[in-house]
Amino acid sequence: MAGDAQNRELPVGSAALFCGPFVFLASIPLLYRLASAAPFLTVAAILGGIVLGERFSRVRAPSNGGPAVAFRLLPILYIPLQFAEIIWAASAAPHATVLGFASLALSTGVTIGVFGVLAAHEMVHSRARAERFWGGVMVTAMTYRHFRIAHLYLHHRLAATARDPSTARRGESVYAFFVRTVWQQLHQSWLFEARRVAGKPYAFLRNRVLHDILVTLALYAALFALWGPLAALFLFVESFIGIFVLEVFNYVAHYGLERRQNAQGGLEPFSDLHSWNNSAAPANLLIFNMGRHSDHHRRPSASYEQLRPAARAPELPAGYAGSIMMALVPPLWTRVMGRALLRWQPTSRDA
């Protein structure tokens, strides 16, 4: 009976259940007003909330719980609020104590790395130009604008292959992956853009990665001019943290999974077997259903509330929160995931 209760699928009633990120974001300035170091509690609350959400019964992704526009509004509303919080924190950072600066940078970086990136991710996949604009705003705020090019045109085409800079290789530590993926995503995005504009007048100036670099430099210059070098330093630190959180998520999402070559020498199609998932929906309510990662890769334009658990897909042994923490200890991660990979790709060698 207990096992049945644990695995029972329960319907989700409305878009309001996805509002958790707003609560965590609002907690940063509220806690900072109480004590400059208090925003550290936001980070603990995010981790604790996701861990607890991964321990409760599974919940079916919402489908008929409300109008689709309500679900779309959530990431659209979250992005300007997160951007405003970053600007506020950058203006406050020069006047903060060292501990206060660290608490603002860590809490802001974690919220943007978890919730901001996922909101941006939802927007960059949209067919609506206005929504793609908001996705660009969010990745600007973490100085990672080329993410939208690397994700759409490289990752979704090449995931679970050695050619994808965002796919972690078997036995590769998260730290080695981070160094490799940050550089390769930027480099390969530049090359992709160079091919896209080749032969056009002023091709170099049409490269969107060049635009991204210029926008990023302008943002740093604006913060420096308004509030001084500590504001620019704050942007760098929170961006680094946000990018690291994003890339650790990428690390666990496809770690070690490989698309095989078919008899004709080409790659097998991407399937549910090529993404690690966490289908426990209470946690997914905090991460825009991204635990249904296989379904997202099969239907990249589907809105987050439409994503479904895959019938047969690899499940992370410790959920996303537990797996991210485990990945920070490479020997532990390698041992646990080596066993998991043997189950899902038994013909592959162990890590």
C-alpha positions as CSV (number, residue, x, y, z in Angstrom):
1,M,0.0,0.0,0.0
2,A,2.8,2.4,0.9
3,G,4.5,1.8,-2.5
4,D,1.2,2.3,-4.3
5,A,0.8,5.6,-2.6
6,Q,4.3,6.7,-3.4
7,N,3.9,6.1,-7.1
8,R,0.3,7.2,-7.5
9,E,-0.1,10.0,-10.1
10,L,-2.2,12.9,-8.8
11,P,-3.5,15.7,-11.0
12,V,-2.2,19.3,-10.7
13,G,-4.9,21.9,-10.5
14,S,-3.5,25.2,-11.6
15,A,-0.6,27.3,-12.8
16,A,-0.4,28.8,-9.3
17,L,1.3,25.6,-8.2
18,F,4.4,26.7,-10.3
19,C,4.8,30.0,-8.4
20,G,7.4,28.8,-5.9
21,P,10.3,30.5,-7.7
22,F,8.6,33.9,-7.1
23,V,8.6,33.2,-3.3
24,F,12.3,32.4,-3.3
25,L,13.2,35.4,-5.4
26,A,11.2,37.8,-3.1
27,S,12.9,36.4,-0.1
28,I,16.3,37.8,-1.1
29,P,15.5,41.6,-0.5
30,L,13.2,40.8,2.4
31,L,15.8,38.8,4.2
32,Y,18.5,41.3,3.4
33,R,16.5,44.0,5.1
34,L,16.5,41.8,8.3
35,A,20.2,41.0,8.2
36,S,22.8,41.4,5.4
37,A,23.8,37.7,5.7
38,A,20.2,36.4,5.8
39,P,19.9,35.7,2.0
40,F,22.1,32.7,2.6
41,L,18.8,31.2,3.9
42,T,17.3,31.5,0.5
43,V,19.9,29.1,-0.9
44,A,19.2,26.6,1.8
45,A,15.5,26.9,1.3
46,I,15.8,26.3,-2.5
47,L,17.9,23.2,-1.9
48,G,15.7,21.9,0.9
49,G,12.5,22.6,-1.1
50,I,13.7,20.7,-4.1
51,V,15.0,17.8,-2.0
52,L,11.7,17.5,-0.1
53,G,9.8,17.8,-3.4
54,E,11.7,14.8,-4.7
55,R,10.7,12.7,-1.7
56,F,6.9,13.0,-2.0
57,S,4.4,11.2,-4.2
58,R,4.5,11.7,-7.9
59,V,2.1,14.2,-9.5
60,R,0.9,14.2,-13.1
61,A,2.0,17.2,-15.1
62,P,-0.9,19.8,-15.3
63,S,-2.9,19.7,-18.5
64,N,-6.4,20.9,-17.9
65,G,-5.9,22.8,-14.7
66,G,-6.2,26.2,-16.2
67,P,-5.9,28.3,-19.3
68,A,-2.6,27.9,-21.2
69,V,-2.0,31.7,-21.0
70,A,-1.7,31.4,-17.2
71,F,1.2,29.0,-17.6
72,R,2.9,31.1,-20.2
73,L,2.6,34.2,-18.0
74,L,4.7,32.8,-15.2
75,P,8.1,32.7,-16.9
76,I,7.3,36.0,-18.7
77,L,6.6,37.6,-15.3
78,Y,9.5,36.0,-13.5
79,I,12.2,37.3,-15.9
80,P,11.7,41.1,-15.3
81,L,11.4,40.5,-11.6
82,Q,14.7,38.5,-11.5
83,F,16.3,41.2,-13.7
84,A,15.1,43.9,-11.3
85,E,16.4,41.9,-8.3
86,I,19.8,41.7,-10.0
87,I,19.9,45.5,-10.6
88,W,18.8,46.1,-7.0
89,A,21.4,43.8,-5.6
90,A,24.2,45.3,-7.8
91,S,23.3,48.7,-6.4
92,A,23.3,47.4,-2.9
93,A,26.5,45.4,-3.1
94,P,29.0,48.3,-3.0
95,H,27.5,49.3,0.4
96,A,27.4,45.8,1.8
97,T,29.7,44.1,4.2
98,V,31.8,41.2,2.8
99,L,29.4,38.7,4.2
100,G,26.4,40.7,2.9
101,F,28.1,40.9,-0.6
102,A,28.6,37.1,-0.5
103,S,25.0,36.4,0.5
104,L,23.6,38.7,-2.2
105,A,25.9,37.2,-4.9
106,L,25.2,33.6,-3.9
107,S,21.4,33.9,-3.5
108,T,21.1,35.9,-6.7
109,G,23.3,33.5,-8.6
110,V,21.5,30.4,-7.4
111,T,18.0,31.9,-8.2
112,I,19.1,32.9,-11.7
113,G,20.9,29.5,-12.2
114,V,17.8,27.5,-11.2
115,F,14.7,29.6,-11.9
116,G,16.0,32.4,-14.2
117,V,17.7,30.0,-16.6
118,L,14.7,27.7,-16.7
119,A,12.4,30.7,-17.4
120,A,14.8,31.8,-20.1
121,H,15.0,28.3,-21.5
122,E,11.2,28.3,-21.8
123,M,11.3,31.6,-23.7
124,V,14.1,30.8,-26.1
125,H,12.2,27.7,-27.3
126,S,9.1,29.8,-28.1
127,R,7.9,30.6,-31.6
128,A,6.8,34.0,-30.4
129,R,9.3,36.8,-31.0
130,A,8.3,38.7,-27.9
131,E,8.9,35.6,-25.7
132,R,12.3,35.0,-27.3
133,F,13.1,38.6,-26.4
134,W,12.5,38.0,-22.7
135,G,14.6,34.9,-22.9
136,G,17.4,37.1,-24.2
137,V,16.9,39.6,-21.4
138,M,17.3,36.8,-18.8
139,V,20.5,35.3,-20.2
140,T,21.9,38.9,-20.5
141,A,21.5,39.3,-16.8
142,M,23.8,36.3,-16.2
143,T,26.2,37.4,-19.0
144,Y,25.6,34.2,-20.9
145,R,23.7,35.4,-24.0
146,H,25.2,32.9,-26.4
147,F,23.4,30.2,-24.4
148,R,20.3,30.5,-26.7
149,I,22.4,29.7,-29.7
150,A,24.4,26.9,-28.2
151,H,21.2,25.3,-26.7
152,L,18.9,25.5,-29.7
153,Y,21.3,24.8,-32.5
154,L,24.0,22.7,-30.9
155,H,22.6,20.9,-27.9
156,H,19.2,19.9,-29.3
157,R,20.8,18.5,-32.4
158,L,23.8,16.8,-30.9
159,A,22.8,15.9,-27.3
160,A,24.2,12.5,-26.1
161,T,27.0,12.7,-28.6
162,A,30.7,13.6,-28.3
163,R,30.0,16.6,-30.6
164,D,27.7,18.3,-28.1
165,P,29.6,20.6,-25.7
166,S,26.7,20.3,-23.2
167,T,26.8,16.5,-22.9
168,A,29.1,15.2,-20.1
169,R,31.2,12.3,-21.1
170,R,31.4,9.1,-19.0
171,G,34.0,9.5,-16.3
172,E,34.4,13.2,-16.8
173,S,34.2,15.2,-13.5
174,V,31.8,18.1,-13.2
175,Y,34.8,20.5,-12.8
176,A,36.5,19.3,-16.0
177,F,33.1,19.4,-17.8
178,F,32.5,23.0,-16.6
179,V,35.8,24.3,-18.0
180,R,35.3,22.4,-21.3
181,T,31.6,23.3,-21.9
182,V,31.8,27.0,-21.2
183,W,34.6,27.4,-23.7
184,Q,33.2,25.0,-26.3
185,Q,29.7,26.5,-26.2
186,L,31.1,30.0,-26.8
187,H,33.5,28.8,-29.5
188,Q,31.0,26.5,-31.3
189,S,28.3,29.2,-31.2
190,W,30.7,31.6,-32.8
191,L,31.5,29.1,-35.5
192,F,27.8,28.3,-36.1
193,E,27.1,32.0,-36.5
194,A,30.1,32.5,-38.8
195,R,28.7,29.7,-41.1
196,R,25.2,31.2,-40.9
197,V,26.3,34.7,-42.1
198,A,29.1,33.5,-44.5
199,G,28.9,35.2,-47.9
200,K,26.6,38.0,-46.6
201,P,27.7,41.7,-46.7
202,Y,29.5,42.7,-43.4
203,A,29.3,39.1,-42.3
204,F,31.5,39.7,-39.2
205,L,29.1,42.3,-37.9
206,R,26.1,40.0,-38.4
207,N,27.5,37.4,-36.0
208,R,25.1,37.3,-33.1
209,V,27.8,36.1,-30.7
210,L,29.7,39.4,-31.4
211,H,26.5,41.2,-30.5
212,D,26.3,39.2,-27.3
213,I,29.8,40.2,-26.3
214,L,29.1,43.9,-27.0
215,V,25.8,43.8,-25.0
216,T,27.6,42.1,-22.1
217,L,30.4,44.7,-22.1
218,A,27.8,47.5,-22.2
219,L,26.0,46.0,-19.2
220,Y,29.3,45.8,-17.2
221,A,30.1,49.4,-18.2
222,A,26.7,50.6,-17.2
223,L,26.9,49.1,-13.7
224,F,30.5,50.4,-13.3
225,A,29.4,53.9,-14.3
226,L,26.3,53.9,-12.0
227,W,27.6,52.2,-8.8
228,G,31.3,51.6,-9.3
229,P,33.6,48.6,-9.6
230,L,32.0,46.6,-6.8
231,A,28.7,46.6,-8.8
232,A,30.5,45.2,-11.8
233,L,32.2,42.7,-9.6
234,F,28.8,41.6,-8.2
235,L,27.6,41.0,-11.8
236,F,30.6,38.9,-12.5
237,V,30.3,36.8,-9.3
238,E,26.5,36.2,-9.5
239,S,26.9,35.3,-13.2
240,F,29.6,32.8,-12.5
241,I,27.5,31.2,-9.8
242,G,24.4,31.1,-12.1
243,I,26.4,29.7,-15.0
244,F,27.9,27.0,-12.8
245,V,24.5,26.0,-11.5
246,L,23.2,25.8,-15.1
247,E,26.1,23.7,-16.3
248,V,25.9,21.3,-13.3
249,F,22.3,20.7,-14.3
250,N,23.5,20.1,-17.9
251,Y,26.1,17.8,-16.5
252,V,23.7,15.5,-14.8
253,A,21.0,15.7,-17.5
254,H,22.8,13.6,-20.1
255,Y,25.9,12.3,-18.2
256,G,27.4,9.2,-19.9
257,L,24.4,8.5,-22.2
258,E,25.3,7.9,-25.8
259,R,23.5,7.7,-29.1
260,R,24.8,4.7,-31.0
261,Q,25.8,4.5,-34.6
262,N,23.3,2.6,-36.8
263,A,24.1,0.1,-39.5
264,Q,24.4,2.9,-42.1
265,G,27.0,4.8,-40.0
266,G,24.7,7.5,-38.9
267,L,23.5,8.3,-35.4
268,E,20.4,6.7,-33.9
269,P,17.5,9.2,-33.4
270,F,17.3,10.9,-30.0
271,S,15.0,8.9,-27.7
272,D,13.8,8.9,-24.1
273,L,16.8,6.8,-23.2
274,H,19.2,9.7,-23.9
275,S,18.2,12.0,-21.0
276,W,18.3,11.5,-17.2
277,N,14.9,12.3,-15.7
278,N,13.3,13.0,-12.4
279,S,9.6,12.6,-12.7
280,A,8.6,13.4,-9.1
281,A,6.4,16.4,-9.8
282,P,6.4,18.3,-6.5
283,A,10.0,19.1,-7.3
284,N,9.2,19.8,-10.9
285,L,6.7,22.5,-9.8
286,L,9.8,24.4,-8.7
287,I,11.8,23.9,-12.0
288,F,9.1,24.4,-14.6
289,N,8.7,20.6,-15.1
290,M,12.3,20.2,-16.4
291,G,12.5,16.9,-14.6
292,R,10.6,15.5,-17.6
293,H,13.8,16.1,-19.7
294,S,13.3,13.3,-22.2
295,D,9.9,14.6,-23.2
296,H,11.4,18.1,-23.6
297,H,13.9,16.7,-26.0
298,R,11.3,14.8,-28.0
299,R,9.0,17.9,-28.0
300,P,11.2,20.9,-27.6
301,S,8.5,23.4,-28.5
302,A,6.0,22.0,-26.0
303,S,5.2,24.4,-23.1
304,Y,6.5,23.2,-19.8
305,E,3.1,22.3,-18.3
306,Q,2.5,19.9,-21.2
307,L,5.6,17.8,-20.5
308,R,4.9,14.2,-19.4
309,P,7.0,11.5,-17.7
310,A,8.6,9.2,-20.2
311,A,7.4,5.6,-20.2
312,R,10.9,4.2,-20.2
313,A,13.6,6.7,-19.5
314,P,16.6,6.8,-17.1
315,E,15.8,8.2,-13.7
316,L,18.4,9.9,-11.7
317,P,19.3,7.9,-8.6
318,A,19.0,10.9,-6.2
319,G,16.8,13.3,-8.1
320,Y,18.2,16.5,-9.5
321,A,19.0,18.2,-6.2
322,G,20.7,15.1,-4.8
323,S,22.5,14.4,-8.0
324,I,23.8,17.9,-8.3
325,M,25.2,17.7,-4.8
326,M,26.6,14.2,-5.5
327,A,28.3,15.5,-8.7
328,L,30.3,17.9,-6.7
329,V,32.1,14.8,-5.2
330,P,33.4,13.1,-8.3
331,P,34.4,9.7,-6.8
332,L,31.0,9.3,-5.3
333,W,29.3,10.4,-8.5
334,T,31.3,8.1,-10.7
335,R,30.6,5.1,-8.5
336,V,26.8,5.7,-8.3
337,M,26.3,6.7,-11.9
338,G,28.5,3.8,-13.2
339,R,26.0,1.4,-11.8
340,A,23.1,3.4,-13.2
341,L,24.6,3.5,-16.6
342,L,25.1,-0.3,-16.6
343,R,21.3,-0.6,-16.2
344,W,20.4,1.8,-19.0
345,Q,23.3,1.2,-21.5
346,P,24.5,-2.3,-20.4
347,T,26.8,-2.7,-23.4
348,S,28.8,0.3,-22.5
349,R,31.9,0.0,-20.3
350,D,31.6,1.1,-16.7
351,A,32.7,4.6,-15.7
